[in-house]
Amino acid sequence: MENLTKSFGSTEAVKRLNLRIREGDIFGLLGPNGSGKTTLIRMLCGLLAPTSGRAVVGGYDIAREPEQIKRSIGYVSQKFSLYPDLSVRENLNFFGDVYAVAAHESGSRKRDLLRLCGLEGRESQISGNLSGGLKQRLALACALIHRPKILFLDEPTAGVDPVARRLLWDLLFQLAQQGTTLFVTTHYMDEAERCTQAAYIYYGTLLVSGDPNSMKREEIASTNRRLEIICQPLMPALAVLRDAPYVADVGVFGQALHIRVKDLPPEPRSPDEFASFAAAARRAMVMDVLHKRLIEANIEVLGIRSVYPSLEDIFVSFTRKIEQGALTK
């Protein structure tokens, strides 16, 4: 993708996006509702022409060769989009015909997909009566019927229970190991952690991208480790720490608070023992300051420690910077 842009009237839904996704990657795209994720997928699938810029998918230009793209990719939408009044077998038959799967391989391909997606024994079930997780596995099977090398999945686990979500991701890992490139949009940070590459888009603007581990290392190098404080009650503690010394940002993370510190040198990049010891001593000093602040506010502190930033920490940090910048303009 090079400066890929899509406008609707005066509104830029996708703004000059530059991304490169390697063959065999599991690429995760995150962002709030209305951030441009679905618009981007529609452009990459050849369903929506870009306003400017260019992108190549599987060797085909999205503006000049959209029909070739549609035949060479697979697509799974957030909403179940198969025929609910047809059986599992009939849906597979239909999509096999749509993609012109050769008759001599159609039968074996369907059997392989039924086995891969855990649908064996359900061939005669009406698809509209399947559970949410099974519906998404059927949608995945239909999207794979023509052996696409690139698969787009638009929030495929939205509304799916945790067990079904895990099973679907197990399937996606199998596909990636077989060489399929996966482009997945999601709201779940734990899913983004499983991707080989991830990016965060905020109302059309790409804020950060890369492999999750590298992003975490860069965040530590440019700022510092996060502090995690387990305390109760949680929300009053959040209010107390928002204007506390050394606190650049604080947010709820599960049953704890995650704090991005300020006014401290970044974490040392080198494995120098003295530098690492000095950094740990500075963090301990900050922990003591914040611990006292909470105790003075009659908040019980159950635990406090330094932690590596999660992807959620990083994305929230970037979002807050953008929002604060907009407010100061």
Beta strands, then each sheet from edge to edge (+ up, - down):
strand 1: 2-8
strand 2: 11-17
strand 3: 26-30
strand 4: 52-54
strand 5: 56-57
strand 6: 60-61
strand 7: 73-76
strand 8: 150-154
strand 9: 181-185
strand 10: 197-202
strand 11: 205-210
strand 12: 226-232
strand 13: 247-253
strand 14: 256-261
strand 15: 300-307
sheet 1: 2+ 1- 4+
sheet 2: 7+ 8+ 9+ 3+ 10+ 11-
sheet 3: 5+ 6-
sheet 4: 13+ 14- 12+ 15-
end
